[in-house]
Amino acid sequence: MLAPDASATEYGGCRFDSRTLRFAGTVAETTSCLLKKVRPKGSGADAQEVPAWLRERVARPFPYKNEHIQAFLDSKGIALAELSDRLLSDDSPTVRYFVIHDTSWPEFEHPVTEFPSDINNSEWSGNSLNGWPSISNRVNLLISRDGRSRVLRPWGSSRSLPATKLEQRSNVFAARPLFVHVENIQPRIKPEGSFAWRAPEPGLGPRQEERLALAYVIASFHAGRWLIPAYHFNIDQGFADVHDDPQNMDLQSWADKLNEIDAALSATDIPA
């Protein structure tokens, strides 16, 4: 697919319509397209099974209230400020899509051929949540590989810069309020004579995967519905110079983490 021109009405590999501000097909078809497994080097994406937990929930009303969220966070010793600037349900109703990115950084250059053994530990310097000026006005949340997170832009707030090529002013600027974005720290190895395309396997650290699942729950809480998750590459596929992220994400493992959080929220005893 060639990069769209200004007169086009459909953008990207999943065919986002600039008039309806929706991707082509049913919710199930959209979800399947947006969650295709991204190939190394951004050479394409392959269909994969969408876990049942997601198939049964995306785009449906979010069932839990403020008290459920706070009780869950308290039970895990997680501060609300790590995930949101507020505890208020259904206050970002325009949001529909939860976009998963990886930072593709830090880079390790030749002759390095293996990732450091401690990339999933808090001691690894690459897990710092400080700085990151290049994404601070583009995405909502940054997650380290050791499972910490930093709010960069409140869920549902306006962003001064796009996080995808689709959202650029020259493409579909009006789409920007529909998306929230989460960056996950992921180093890359740059083989000799190539760009930094080699990613860890699996792509997310275990605690990072857990925090990404909780981020999805919190974003859906603010939207008032279970959001449609999406991989960055699948939104922009067909544009020039697209990013190849996220790499090596285990979709079923992530859905299992979502199921665990959902079960805990459901079991929470909230007074009537």
C-alpha positions as CSV (number, residue, x, y, z in Angstrom):
1,M,0.0,0.0,0.0
2,L,1.4,3.4,-1.0
3,A,1.5,6.3,1.4
4,P,-1.9,8.2,1.1
5,D,-2.3,11.5,-0.5
6,A,-4.3,14.4,0.8
7,S,-7.4,13.4,-1.1
8,A,-7.5,9.8,0.3
9,T,-10.2,8.7,2.7
10,E,-8.5,5.5,4.0
11,Y,-5.2,5.5,5.8
12,G,-2.9,2.7,7.0
13,G,-3.0,-1.1,6.8
14,C,-6.2,-1.3,8.8
15,R,-7.9,1.3,6.6
16,F,-8.8,4.2,8.9
17,D,-11.5,6.3,7.3
18,S,-10.9,10.0,7.6
19,R,-14.6,10.7,7.4
20,T,-16.0,8.2,9.9
21,L,-12.8,8.3,12.0
22,R,-13.0,4.5,12.3
23,F,-11.1,1.5,11.0
24,A,-12.7,-0.7,8.4
25,G,-14.8,-3.7,9.4
26,T,-16.5,-4.8,12.6
27,V,-15.0,-4.3,16.1
28,A,-13.7,-7.9,15.9
29,E,-12.2,-7.4,12.5
30,T,-10.6,-4.1,13.6
31,T,-9.2,-5.7,16.7
32,S,-7.7,-8.6,14.8
33,C,-6.1,-6.2,12.2
34,L,-4.7,-3.9,14.8
35,L,-3.1,-6.8,16.8
36,K,-1.3,-8.5,14.0
37,K,2.1,-9.7,15.1
38,V,4.7,-7.3,13.8
39,R,7.6,-8.8,11.8
40,P,11.2,-8.0,12.5
41,K,12.4,-4.9,10.6
42,G,8.8,-3.8,10.1
43,S,8.6,-6.0,7.0
44,G,4.9,-6.7,7.6
45,A,2.5,-8.2,10.1
46,D,0.9,-11.6,10.5
47,A,-2.5,-12.4,11.7
48,Q,-2.6,-14.1,15.2
49,E,-5.4,-15.3,17.4
50,V,-7.0,-12.6,19.5
51,P,-7.3,-14.0,23.0
52,A,-10.9,-14.8,24.2
53,W,-10.6,-12.3,27.0
54,L,-10.2,-9.5,24.6
55,R,-12.7,-10.8,22.0
56,E,-15.4,-10.8,24.7
57,R,-14.8,-7.3,26.0
58,V,-13.4,-4.8,23.5
59,A,-15.7,-1.8,22.9
60,R,-18.1,-3.0,25.7
61,P,-18.9,-0.9,28.8
62,F,-16.3,-0.9,31.5
63,P,-17.9,-2.5,34.5
64,Y,-15.9,-1.2,37.5
65,K,-16.1,2.0,39.5
66,N,-13.7,4.2,41.2
67,E,-13.8,2.2,44.4
68,H,-12.8,-1.0,42.6
69,I,-9.8,0.6,41.1
70,Q,-8.6,2.2,44.3
71,A,-9.1,-1.0,46.3
72,F,-7.0,-2.9,43.7
73,L,-4.2,-0.4,43.7
74,D,-4.2,-0.4,47.5
75,S,-4.0,-4.1,47.6
76,K,-0.9,-4.1,45.3
77,G,0.7,-1.1,47.0
78,I,0.6,0.9,43.7
79,A,0.2,4.7,43.9
80,L,-2.5,6.1,41.6
81,A,0.0,8.8,40.4
82,E,2.0,6.0,38.7
83,L,-0.9,5.4,36.3
84,S,-3.2,8.5,36.2
85,D,-3.5,12.0,37.4
86,R,-7.0,11.4,38.8
87,L,-9.5,8.7,39.8
88,L,-12.6,9.5,37.8
89,S,-14.5,7.0,35.7
90,D,-15.9,7.6,32.2
91,D,-14.4,11.1,31.8
92,S,-12.6,10.5,28.5
93,P,-15.5,9.2,26.3
94,T,-13.9,10.1,23.0
95,V,-11.1,7.6,23.4
96,R,-11.5,4.3,21.5
97,Y,-8.0,2.9,20.9
98,F,-5.1,1.9,23.2
99,V,-1.9,2.0,21.2
100,I,1.1,-0.1,22.3
101,H,4.6,1.2,21.4
102,D,8.1,0.2,22.3
103,T,10.9,2.8,22.6
104,S,13.4,0.8,20.4
105,W,16.0,2.4,22.7
106,P,18.6,2.2,24.2
107,E,20.6,0.8,21.2
108,F,23.5,-1.5,21.5
109,E,25.9,-1.4,18.5
110,H,28.2,-3.9,16.9
111,P,30.1,-5.9,18.2
112,V,27.4,-6.4,20.9
113,T,25.4,-9.5,20.0
114,E,23.5,-10.2,23.3
115,F,21.4,-8.0,25.6
116,P,22.6,-7.4,29.1
117,S,21.3,-10.0,31.6
118,D,19.8,-7.3,33.8
119,I,17.5,-5.4,31.4
120,N,14.4,-6.4,33.4
121,N,15.9,-5.2,36.7
122,S,15.7,-1.8,38.3
123,E,19.5,-1.6,38.5
124,W,19.7,-1.4,34.7
125,S,20.3,2.2,33.7
126,G,18.1,1.9,30.6
127,N,15.0,1.5,32.9
128,S,15.2,5.1,34.0
129,L,11.9,6.9,33.6
130,N,13.5,10.4,33.8
131,G,14.0,12.4,30.7
132,W,12.5,11.1,27.5
133,P,11.8,14.6,26.1
134,S,11.2,13.2,22.6
135,I,8.0,11.4,23.7
136,S,6.8,13.6,26.5
137,N,4.2,15.4,24.4
138,R,3.3,12.5,22.3
139,V,2.3,9.6,24.6
140,N,0.3,9.2,27.8
141,L,2.4,6.7,29.7
142,L,6.0,5.3,29.8
143,I,6.6,1.8,31.3
144,S,10.0,0.5,32.3
145,R,11.0,-3.1,32.0
146,D,11.0,-3.6,35.8
147,G,7.3,-2.6,35.9
148,R,7.3,1.0,36.9
149,S,5.4,3.7,35.0
150,R,5.4,7.5,34.6
151,V,2.4,9.5,33.5
152,L,3.5,11.9,30.6
153,R,0.1,13.1,29.5
154,P,-3.2,12.5,31.4
155,W,-5.6,10.0,29.7
156,G,-7.9,11.7,27.4
157,S,-6.0,15.0,27.4
158,S,-5.0,16.8,24.2
159,R,-1.5,16.1,22.9
160,S,0.6,18.8,21.2
161,L,2.4,16.3,19.0
162,P,1.3,13.1,17.2
163,A,2.4,9.6,18.3
164,T,1.6,8.0,15.0
165,K,1.9,9.1,11.4
166,L,-1.9,8.8,11.1
167,E,-2.3,11.6,13.7
168,Q,-0.1,14.1,11.8
169,R,-1.7,17.3,10.7
170,S,-1.0,16.4,7.1
171,N,-3.0,13.1,7.5
172,V,-5.9,12.8,10.0
173,F,-5.3,15.3,12.8
174,A,-9.0,14.9,13.9
175,A,-8.2,11.3,14.9
176,R,-5.9,12.3,17.7
177,P,-8.5,12.4,20.5
178,L,-9.5,8.8,19.7
179,F,-6.1,7.4,20.7
180,V,-4.1,6.9,23.9
181,H,-0.5,5.8,23.7
182,V,1.8,3.8,25.9
183,E,5.6,3.5,25.4
184,N,7.4,0.5,26.7
185,I,11.2,0.6,27.2
186,Q,12.7,-1.9,24.9
187,P,16.4,-1.9,23.9
188,R,17.5,-2.9,20.5
189,I,20.7,-4.4,19.0
190,K,22.1,-2.8,15.9
191,P,23.9,-5.4,13.8
192,E,26.9,-4.3,11.7
193,G,25.7,-2.6,8.5
194,S,22.1,-2.4,9.6
195,F,19.7,-0.4,11.8
196,A,18.8,-1.4,15.4
197,W,16.1,-4.0,14.6
198,R,16.9,-6.9,17.0
199,A,14.7,-6.9,20.1
200,P,14.6,-9.0,23.2
201,E,12.5,-12.2,23.3
202,P,9.9,-11.9,24.7
203,G,9.7,-8.2,23.9
204,L,8.3,-7.1,27.3
205,G,9.7,-7.9,30.8
206,P,7.3,-9.9,33.0
207,R,6.6,-6.9,35.4
208,Q,6.4,-4.6,32.4
209,E,3.8,-6.8,30.9
210,E,1.8,-6.7,34.1
211,R,2.0,-2.9,34.3
212,L,0.9,-2.6,30.6
213,A,-2.1,-4.7,31.5
214,L,-3.0,-2.4,34.4
215,A,-2.4,0.6,32.1
216,Y,-5.0,-0.8,29.7
217,V,-7.5,-1.3,32.5
218,I,-7.0,2.3,33.8
219,A,-7.3,3.8,30.3
220,S,-10.5,1.8,29.7
221,F,-11.8,3.0,33.2
222,H,-11.3,6.6,32.0
223,A,-12.9,5.9,28.6
224,G,-15.9,4.1,30.1
225,R,-15.4,1.2,27.8
226,W,-12.9,-1.6,27.1
227,L,-10.6,0.0,24.6
228,I,-9.5,-1.6,21.3
229,P,-5.8,-2.4,21.7
230,A,-3.5,-1.7,18.8
231,Y,0.1,-2.2,17.8
232,H,1.7,1.0,16.5
233,F,3.0,-0.6,13.3
234,N,-0.4,-1.8,12.3
235,I,-1.9,1.7,12.5
236,D,0.8,3.2,10.3
237,Q,1.6,0.3,7.9
238,G,1.6,1.7,4.4
239,F,3.0,5.1,5.3
240,A,6.7,5.9,4.6
241,D,9.3,5.2,7.3
242,V,7.0,3.5,9.8
243,H,8.3,2.2,13.1
244,D,8.5,-1.5,13.6
245,D,7.0,-1.6,17.1
246,P,6.1,-3.4,19.3
247,Q,8.5,-6.3,18.7
248,N,8.1,-9.8,20.1
249,M,5.0,-9.0,22.3
250,D,3.3,-12.1,23.6
251,L,-0.4,-11.2,23.1
252,Q,-1.8,-14.3,25.0
253,S,0.5,-13.7,28.0
254,W,-0.6,-10.1,28.2
255,A,-4.3,-11.2,28.0
256,D,-3.6,-13.6,30.8
257,K,-2.4,-10.7,33.0
258,L,-5.6,-8.7,32.0
259,N,-7.7,-11.7,33.1
260,E,-6.0,-11.8,36.5
261,I,-6.7,-8.1,37.1
262,D,-10.3,-8.4,35.9
263,A,-10.8,-11.4,38.3
264,A,-9.3,-9.4,41.2
265,L,-11.5,-6.4,40.4
266,S,-14.6,-8.6,40.2
267,A,-13.9,-10.1,43.5
268,T,-13.5,-6.8,45.3
269,D,-16.1,-6.3,48.0
270,I,-17.4,-2.7,47.6
271,P,-20.2,-1.6,50.0
272,A,-23.5,-0.8,48.3
